Amino acid sequence: MTAADLPAVSAVAAVVHVAYPEDDVVAAERLRLFPDGCLAHLAGGRVTGYALAHPWRAFSIPALDTLLGAIPADVLYLHDVALLPGARGGGAARAAVGRLAAVAARRGLGRMALTAVAGTAGIWGRLGFVAAEAPALAAKLATYGPGAAYMLTRPPDRR
């Protein structure tokens, strides 16, 4: 993703995440702070999806529509993965998660984390994430709507 992609990223977000709107400066800050975690999905020369990820603390959820300021790190937090309906089903989300897992490994971040919303925990489970017991996050998870779940990838095998 480049700064030139940000208007298209905003347009995708407006279609995909109607219930979770964020100001355009949020994506711009993620790109500035951690460009390795910002991916654009292109089809036919246009942005049809994106992924935003950044280092963060495990068992902590950054607030929606909020600037980070800095990025503490022990996991790679997938802030958002969004694909327009026509871009779904072709493996783009799996490819983005794979690329981001490589970024996490290269940066020494052993795991990835996310907040699954709107009943998407099953999708994330198929991509290698498991729901984590996180009672301290219950109040924050409630702000994401019913069924929101904090999820992590399994720790790497250190055998």
C-alpha positions as CSV (number, residue, x, y, z in Angstrom):
1,M,0.0,0.0,0.0
2,T,1.2,3.5,-0.7
3,A,-0.2,6.9,0.3
4,A,-1.7,7.2,-3.2
5,D,-3.9,4.1,-2.3
6,L,-5.4,5.7,0.8
7,P,-8.5,7.3,-1.0
8,A,-9.3,3.9,-2.5
9,V,-8.8,2.2,0.9
10,S,-11.2,4.7,2.4
11,A,-13.8,3.8,-0.3
12,V,-13.5,0.1,0.3
13,A,-13.9,0.7,4.1
14,A,-17.0,2.7,3.5
15,V,-18.6,-0.3,1.7
16,V,-17.3,-3.1,3.9
17,H,-17.2,-1.6,7.4
18,V,-20.4,0.5,7.6
19,A,-20.8,-0.5,11.3
20,Y,-17.2,0.3,12.1
21,P,-16.4,3.7,10.5
22,E,-12.9,5.2,11.0
23,D,-11.5,8.5,10.0
24,D,-9.1,8.4,7.0
25,V,-6.3,9.6,9.2
26,V,-6.3,6.2,11.0
27,A,-5.2,4.3,7.9
28,A,-2.8,7.0,7.0
29,E,-1.2,6.8,10.5
30,R,-0.9,2.9,10.3
31,L,0.8,3.3,6.9
32,R,3.2,5.9,8.3
33,L,4.0,3.9,11.5
34,F,4.2,0.4,10.0
35,P,4.2,0.3,6.2
36,D,5.1,-3.4,6.2
37,G,1.7,-4.2,7.7
38,C,-0.3,-2.2,5.1
39,L,-1.3,-4.2,2.0
40,A,-3.6,-3.2,-0.9
41,H,-5.4,-5.9,-2.9
42,L,-5.5,-4.9,-6.6
43,A,-7.8,-6.3,-9.3
44,G,-8.0,-4.8,-12.7
45,G,-5.7,-2.0,-11.7
46,R,-7.9,-0.8,-8.8
47,V,-7.9,-1.3,-5.1
48,T,-10.5,-3.9,-4.2
49,G,-9.4,-4.6,-0.6
50,Y,-6.7,-4.0,1.9
51,A,-5.2,-5.2,5.2
52,L,-3.9,-3.0,8.0
53,A,-1.7,-4.5,10.7
54,H,0.8,-3.2,13.2
55,P,2.8,-4.3,16.2
56,W,0.9,-4.2,19.5
57,R,0.6,-5.7,22.9
58,A,-0.9,-9.2,23.3
59,F,-4.3,-9.2,25.2
60,S,-4.8,-5.5,24.4
61,I,-7.1,-4.1,21.7
62,P,-6.4,-0.6,20.2
63,A,-9.6,1.5,20.2
64,L,-11.4,1.9,16.9
65,D,-11.1,5.2,15.1
66,T,-8.1,6.3,17.3
67,L,-4.6,7.2,16.4
68,L,-1.9,5.0,18.0
69,G,0.9,7.5,18.4
70,A,3.4,4.7,18.9
71,I,3.4,1.0,18.4
72,P,4.5,-1.2,21.4
73,A,5.2,-4.7,20.3
74,D,4.9,-8.4,21.1
75,V,2.3,-9.4,18.6
76,L,1.3,-8.2,15.1
77,Y,-2.3,-6.9,15.5
78,L,-4.5,-7.2,12.4
79,H,-6.4,-4.0,12.7
80,D,-8.5,-4.6,9.5
81,V,-8.8,-6.9,6.5
82,A,-11.5,-5.8,4.1
83,L,-12.4,-7.0,0.6
84,L,-15.1,-5.7,-1.7
85,P,-17.7,-8.5,-2.3
86,G,-16.4,-9.1,-5.8
87,A,-12.8,-9.7,-4.4
88,R,-13.9,-12.4,-1.9
89,G,-13.5,-16.1,-2.3
90,G,-10.3,-16.0,-4.3
91,G,-7.8,-16.5,-1.5
92,A,-6.9,-12.8,-1.0
93,A,-7.5,-12.8,2.7
94,R,-5.5,-16.0,3.1
95,A,-2.7,-14.5,1.0
96,A,-2.7,-11.3,3.1
97,V,-2.6,-13.2,6.4
98,G,0.4,-15.3,5.0
99,R,2.3,-12.1,4.0
100,L,1.6,-10.6,7.4
101,A,2.7,-13.7,9.2
102,A,6.0,-13.4,7.3
103,V,6.3,-9.8,8.4
104,A,5.6,-10.8,12.0
105,A,8.3,-13.5,11.9
106,R,10.8,-11.2,10.2
107,R,10.2,-8.6,13.0
108,G,10.5,-11.1,15.8
109,L,6.8,-11.0,16.7
110,G,5.9,-14.6,17.4
111,R,2.1,-14.3,17.0
112,M,-0.6,-12.4,15.4
113,A,-3.8,-11.1,17.1
114,L,-7.1,-9.6,16.0
115,T,-10.6,-8.8,17.1
116,A,-13.1,-10.9,15.1
117,V,-16.4,-9.0,14.6
118,A,-19.8,-9.6,13.2
119,G,-19.6,-13.4,13.4
120,T,-16.3,-13.8,11.6
121,A,-14.5,-15.9,14.2
122,G,-15.0,-19.0,12.1
123,I,-13.4,-17.4,9.1
124,W,-10.4,-16.4,11.2
125,G,-10.2,-19.9,12.7
126,R,-9.8,-21.3,9.2
127,L,-6.9,-18.8,8.8
128,G,-5.1,-20.1,11.9
129,F,-6.5,-17.9,14.7
130,V,-8.0,-19.3,17.9
131,A,-10.2,-17.5,20.4
132,A,-8.3,-16.5,23.5
133,E,-9.8,-16.3,27.0
134,A,-9.4,-12.6,27.8
135,P,-11.8,-11.6,30.6
136,A,-10.0,-8.3,31.0
137,L,-11.1,-7.4,27.5
138,A,-14.8,-8.1,27.9
139,A,-15.8,-4.5,28.2
140,K,-13.8,-3.4,25.1
141,L,-15.0,-6.4,23.1
142,A,-18.6,-5.5,23.9
143,T,-18.1,-2.2,22.0
144,Y,-17.4,-4.3,18.8
145,G,-20.9,-5.8,19.0
146,P,-22.3,-9.2,19.9
147,G,-20.0,-12.2,19.3
148,A,-16.8,-10.2,19.1
149,A,-13.8,-12.3,20.0
150,Y,-10.1,-11.6,20.7
151,M,-8.1,-14.2,18.7
152,L,-4.4,-15.1,18.4
153,T,-2.4,-17.4,16.2
154,R,-0.9,-20.3,18.0
155,P,2.6,-19.7,19.3
156,P,5.4,-20.9,17.0
157,D,6.7,-24.4,17.6
158,R,10.1,-24.0,19.2
159,R,11.2,-27.7,19.1
